[in-house]
C-alpha cells in the first residue's frame, strides 16, 4: 500500500478484509475495528493518513454525514466486498417517520466508500438490496483492479476535511459556474433546484422557521430528536455521536460557557429556533433542493444521499460549506405518513416542482471553521 496516494492491490484488500473479518469473528455482532475507544483519536480524520486497505474504505464510510450525526450504519466484510447494513436502532424515530433521512444518510456513507475505493484503484460495483430483513442495504463488490481514478482521488482528499458547518456564512455570492459544476454531479433520477433569488429564499426561510416551531411544539417528535443531543462534553466523548455544543459552531466563549453549564433541552430548542431564522437561513446566499423523480422511492433517497455527499466533497475543495435544513421536510414527512395534505407538503412542492424534495440544504462560504463531529468506531457484523 502506498500511503501517500492511497493506492492498493487486490491482495491488500483481501488481506485487510481477512483481518477485519477476524476482528468481527472475535467480537461478534457489534464488533469493532482494530482501534478502540481508548486509542481512537478524537478527530477520526487523524486516522486517515495511516489507514490502508479495507480499513480505509470503512473509515471513509464512517466519516460521511448523517442525520443528527446518528451514524446509522453497520458493515459486514469478506474478500469479495463490503455489505452496508442500516441500523434501525440509530434512527430519528418519529422525527423520520418514512425513514427518508436514514436512507439519505446511508447513501452518503455509500458514496464515501465508493469514492475511497475508486481512488485507491479498486473500484466497486454497488448493488442495492431493497427491504432485506437483516437490514442489509447495499453491497460494494470489488471490481477488477485499475489505476487510481484521478477524479475520485481528488474528491477522496476532501473526505477527512468535509464538515457540516452550522455557523454563519459570509456575504459572498456563490458563482453561477460553481452552482452549475455542483449540479452536474447529480446522480441517477436526482436533480437540484437552486434557490438564489430573494423571494424564493424568503419563502424557504419562512417555511423552515414555521417547521422549526412545529417541530418544537410536538412533544413526541422532540423526544426522539432530543435523544441525539449530547449537551455535556462527557456525553459527547462517551457516545461519540449526536449533536454536540461544539457541533453548533458558536463563538468560542459561548461554547466554553455552554460546556461548563449545559443547556436544558428547552433552552437549546429556543436557540435552535433563533439560529434557524438569523444564522442558518439568514446568512445563506443560496439554498439547494435535491429532488427525486418518484415520491417515496427509497432507492432515489439513497441516490440523493450519494449526490449530496459528492457535492459536499466538491464544495469543500472550493472552500464552500453545505448544511442540511431539514425541518420542513420532517414535518412534510409527518403529513405524508398520516395521509394529510398539509402546508409543508404544498410549500416544498411549490419550490421544488415535479418530484419530491428529499434533501434541502444551504450553501455558502463559512465565517468560522467547523470542528469535526464525533465519530463512533465502525461497527462490524459477523458474517452468518
N, C-alpha and C positions, 0 to 999 in steps of 0.2 A: 504493500500500500504506500502510495506517495502522499504523505500527509499534506504537503503543500498544495497540491492541486486536487486532492480527493479522489484520484483515480484508483481503481482496484480491478483485480481479475476475478473471474468466476470462482476460482479457488478461495480467494479472500472471503467471498460471500458465503460459500459453503462452510468454510471454517468458522466464520462468525456465526452463521446460523446454528451450527452444531454446538458452539459454546453457549449461545443464548438459550437454546432448547434445553441444554443440560441444566442451566440455572432454573428454568421453569420446571423441569422434572424434579429437581431437588426441593423446590419451594411449593410446587403445586399451583392451584389456581390462585391468582393474585401474587405470584412470584415476581421478582424484580430483576432489574439489570444488575451487573456486577458491582456498580457503585451503590452505596446505601446512604441513608439519611445522614449518618454521622460524617460521611466523607463527601457527599454531593455538594458542589459549590452552590452558594446562594443564587448566583446567576447561572442558570443552566447553560447559557451560551458559552460559558468558560470551558465547557467540556467539548465544544465543537471542534477546536483545532486539533484535538488528540483522538477523537472518536474515529473508528475505522469500520469498514465492512458493514455488516447489517446493523451494528450499533449506531452508526452514523445516520442510517435511514430512520431508525426508530427515534433517535434524538430529534431529527428534523420533524417527524410527525408530532412529537410532544411539544415542540416549540410553536405549533400552529395556534392561532387564536380560537377561542371557543366562547360560547355564550356564558357570561358571568364567570369566565375562567373555570368552568366546570370540568374541563378536560375529560369528556365522556367517552374515552376510548380504551380499548384493551387490544393486545396483539397476540397472535399465535404464529410461531415461525417454523419453517422447515427449509431444507436445502433448495427447494424449488420456488419459494416465495414467502410472502407475509400475508396472513389473514388479519384484516382490521375488523374488530368487533365493537359494536356500540355497547355502552354501559348504561342501562336504563335506571340504575341506582344513582346516576350522576346527571339527572336532567333538571329542568326548571319546574317540573311538576305542573301545577295549574297556570304558571306563567308561560308555559309552552304546551298548550293542550293538544295541538296537532303534531307535536314533535318536529316542527319545521326547523327550529333552531338547533335541535340535536343533529338533524341531517346536514344542515349547513356547516356546523362545526366539524362533523366527520369529513365533509368534503374538503375543508381547509387542511385537515391532517393528511388526507389522501393526496392532495396536491403537493404539499411539502415533501412527503415521502417520495412521490414520483419524480419531482424535480431533483432531489438529492441523489436518487438512483441514476437518473439520466446524466446528471453532471459527472458522476463517477464512472461513466462508461458501461453501466449495467442497467439499461432501461427496463421498464416493467410494462407489462400489459395489464390494464386494470379491468377486472371483471366484477361488476356489481352483483350482489346476491340479495334479491329482494325478500324481505319478511322471513328470514331464516329464524328458526325457533331459538337458537342459541345466541342470537344477536350478531351472528356473522354477517357483516355488512358489505365487505368487498375483499377481493384478493388482488394483491400485487404480485403477478407472476413474472419471474425473471425471464427476460428475452435474451437473444443472442448478444454476446459482448460486442461493443462498438468502441470507437474512440469517444472520449468525453464530449458531451453535447455542449457546444460553446454558449448558446443562448441560455440553456438551463444552468450551465456552470456559473454564468454571471448572476442569474437570479438566486442561485444557491448561496452566493456570498452574502445575500441580504437576509437569509433565514435567521441567523443569530442576532441581527441588528433590528429586525422588524419589531415595532411596538404599536399597540393600540393607545394612541395619545389622547387623554381625556382633558388636557389643558386647553387654554385658549389658542386660537390661530391668529396670525397677523393679518394685515390688511391687503397683502399682495393678492392679485388676481391670478388664478391658475390659467395658464395659457391654453387657448383652444387646441393647439397642437398637442399639448400634454394630455388633454381630455381625449382627443382622438386616439392617441397612442394607447392609453389605458383601455378605451372602449374596444380597440382591436383585439384585446386579449379575451374577449367573451368566449365562453365555452359553448358547447352544443345546446341549442334551444334556449339560450340565455341572451338577453340584450340589456343595455344600460340606457337609462334616461338621466341626463344631467339637468339639474335644476340650477340655473345660473342667474336668471333674471330676478329682480327684487320681488315681483309679485308671486312667482312660483315659490321662492324661498320663504316668503312670508306665510304662504298657505301651508307649507310643510311645517314651519315652525309652530304655527297655531295648532295644527293637528297634533304635533308632538307634545306640546305643553298640555293640551287638554287630555291627551292619553296618559301623560305622567300623573296628572291629577286623578284620573280614573283608576290608574294602577295603584296609587297610594290609598285611595278610598276603599279599595277592595281588600278586606282583611285576609281572606283566604289566599288570594293571589300574592299578597305581600308576605304572608307567612312562608310560602315556598321560595320567594325571592330572597327574604332575609336569611334563609338557610345558608346562603352563599356569601354573606357578609362576614369578613374577618376584621373586626374593628380593633383588636389588640394585636400587637406585634407577636406576642407569644402564640396566639391562634394562627396567625399567618404563617409562622415558621413551623408549627405543628402540622397543619393541614396542607400547606403549600398549594392552595388553590383559592378560588373565590375572589371577591372584590375587597381590596385592602385600602387602608388610608393612603399608603404610598401610591397605590394604583390610581387614585383620584387626581394625581398630579397637581396638588395645591401648592401654593408658595411654601417654602421650606419651614418658616416659622410656624405657620398654621399646621402643617403636617406633624411637626415635632410636638406641638401642643396637643393635637388630637391623639397622638400615640401615647402621651402621658395620661390624658383624660379622654378615653374612648367615648365617642358619641353614642347616644341611645339610638335604636332603630328609627324612632320618630324624628329625632333631630337630623339624622343622616338623610332621611327621606325629604325633609324640608330643604336641606342643602341641595339634594339631587334635583328637586323641582326648580329651585332658583338657577342652578347651573344649566339645566336644560334650556331655559329661556335666554340667559345672559351670556353663558360661555359656550356651550355645545352648539346651540343654534345661532346665538347672537354674534359669534365671531366666525361663522362658517362662510367662506366665499362661494361654496358650491356644495350641493347635496347630490348624491348618486342613488338611483333606484335600480337594483338588479331584478330583472323580471323574467320569470319562466313562462313559456308559452301556455302550459296547461296547469290550471289551478289544482293544487293538492297533489301534484306528481312528485313523489319522493325522490325519484332519480334526478329530476330537474332541480330540486332543492340541493341535492349533492353537487350538481354541476354549478349551481350558483355559488356554493362554498368554494369550489375549486377556482372559479373565476375570481371571486373576491380575494382569495389568497394570492393568486398570481398577480392581480392588480396591486395588492398591498406590497408585494416584494418589489415590483417595478416602481411603485410610488416611493418606496424607501430609497431606492437608488437615485431618485430625483430630488430628495430632500423633502418630500411630501409625507403627510400622515393621513391615515384613514381611521375613522372611529364609527362603529355602528350606532345608529339612533333607532332603536327597535321598539320604542314604547307603542307607537301607533300600530305596528304590526302585531304586537302581543295582544292588544285589545281587539284588533280586527280578527285575530285567530279565535279569540273567545266568542266573538259574534258568530263566526262561521261554525264553530263547534257546537253552538247552541241553536243553530238554524235561524238566526236573526240577521236581517239586512240592516246593519246599523250605520252610523255616520262615519266610522273609521274605515269600514269596507268601501263606502262610497268615496270618501276623501282620497284614499290611496288609489282607487281605480281612476279617478279624475286626473290625478297627477301622473300615473304610470301608463294609462292607456290599456290596450289589449293585453291579456295575460294576467299574471298575478305577481305583485311585488313580493319577492321572497327575502329581500335584504335591503335596508336603507342605511346610508352612511354619510358622514360629512368628510370633506376633503380639503386640505389646506396646508399652509406652512406653519408649523408649531412655533410658539414663542418660548417654550420650555422643553428641555429634554425629558423624555418619559423614562422612568426606571423600569426595568424588566419585571414582568409579573412572576409570581412564584410558580414553580412547576413541580409536579409530582414525578417520581420515578416511573418509567414506562412499566405498565402492568402487563405481565405475560400470563397467558392462559396455557395450561398444559394440553398438548395435543391428545385427543381421545383415541 
